[in-house]
Amino acid sequence: MKKIIYIIVGIIVVGALVYYFGGLSGEKSETTPDGTTPEENEVIEVSTEEIIAAFDQNKSEAEKTYEGKFIKFTAFVEYIGTQELMGSSSLLLKPTTEENYLGTSIQCEFNNDSQISGIEIGQDVTLSGEVEKENLGIIFVKDCQIVQ
């Protein structure tokens, strides 16, 4: 019986890893002749509170509105993570400096670690990136850039 449970747990873990590293990273968008993606021409400026409220109130409508779109937003850094095997890094962001904030967060994925050098936990940063999906209270944003 224990062996069956271990097999099921293993399948779930492998499935989650495949989804996270394969499904969320996905393929790069097609580029236009000028080298930009079509979505880069339209960057939606949105407050962190606004996008989080949209996903909290109606996830499917928020995904229709934001998924695949580039957004620009400002948030507070809650956690800085690196994935050494993938050569990428991420920031976990929240809309407030409140220490005990437990609501929906945004995870911004960067293509390499150097993009977030100098960023510190608690810092207020402005970012842009392409919205993916929300899963378990985290809105995933890929191809993030720090906006000066």
C-alpha positions, -999 to 999 in steps of 0.1 A, spaced: 0 0 0 29 24 8 44 17 -25 12 27 -43 11 59 -23 47 67 -32 41 61 -68 10 84 -68 29 111 -50 58 107 -74 35 111 -104 19 142 -89 53 158 -82 66 150 -117 34 164 -133 37 196 -112 74 200 -123 65 194 -160 37 219 -157 58 245 -140 90 242 -161 73 233 -194 38 246 -193 45 280 -177 77 288 -196 61 278 -229 74 289 -263 84 325 -270 59 346 -289 63 351 -326 82 383 -334 73 410 -359 97 422 -386 110 449 -362 120 422 -337 93 428 -311 64 406 -302 29 418 -311 20 421 -275 49 444 -268 33 471 -288 5 473 -262 16 474 -226 -12 477 -201 -4 499 -171 -22 484 -141 -18 488 -103 -9 456 -84 -41 460 -64 -62 462 -96 -48 430 -112 -49 410 -80 -86 421 -74 -95 411 -109 -81 376 -104 -96 373 -69 -131 384 -81 -133 363 -113 -103 343 -124 -116 333 -158 -125 368 -168 -92 381 -155 -74 355 -176 -94 366 -207 -84 402 -200 -47 398 -191 -34 364 -202 -8 368 -230 -8 406 -225 22 427 -214 16 447 -182 35 473 -163 30 475 -126 47 485 -93 49 461 -63 69 453 -32 94 425 -33 85 398 -8 110 371 -19 138 367 -43 144 332 -58 169 317 -82 167 285 -102 203 276 -108 196 247 -130 174 269 -153 197 299 -151 167 321 -143 154 340 -113 121 353 -100 106 378 -76 75 371 -55 57 404 -52 28 418 -31 8 450 -33 17 462 2 45 465 26 23 449 53 45 422 69 17 397 74 0 400 40 -15 366 30 -34 375 -1 -27 368 -38 8 376 -50 26 380 -83 56 359 -93 77 376 -119 101 354 -139 133 367 -153 155 351 -180 187 354 -160 199 363 -125 217 395 -135 184 412 -142 176 413 -105 210 421 -91 207 450 -66 170 442 -59 162 438 -22 134 423 -2 109 451 8 119 473 -21 93 489 -43 99 480 -79 83 488 -113 82 459 -137 68 448 -170 62 413 -183 37 390 -200 9 376 -178 4 339 -178 -21 323 -154 -30 324 -118 -25 292 -98 -29 287 -60 -30 324 -53 0 334 -74 -3 353 -107 26 342 -130 42 368 -152 71 358 -175 98 376 -195 99 403 -168 120 434 -170 128 461 -144 114 494 -156 136 524 -147 
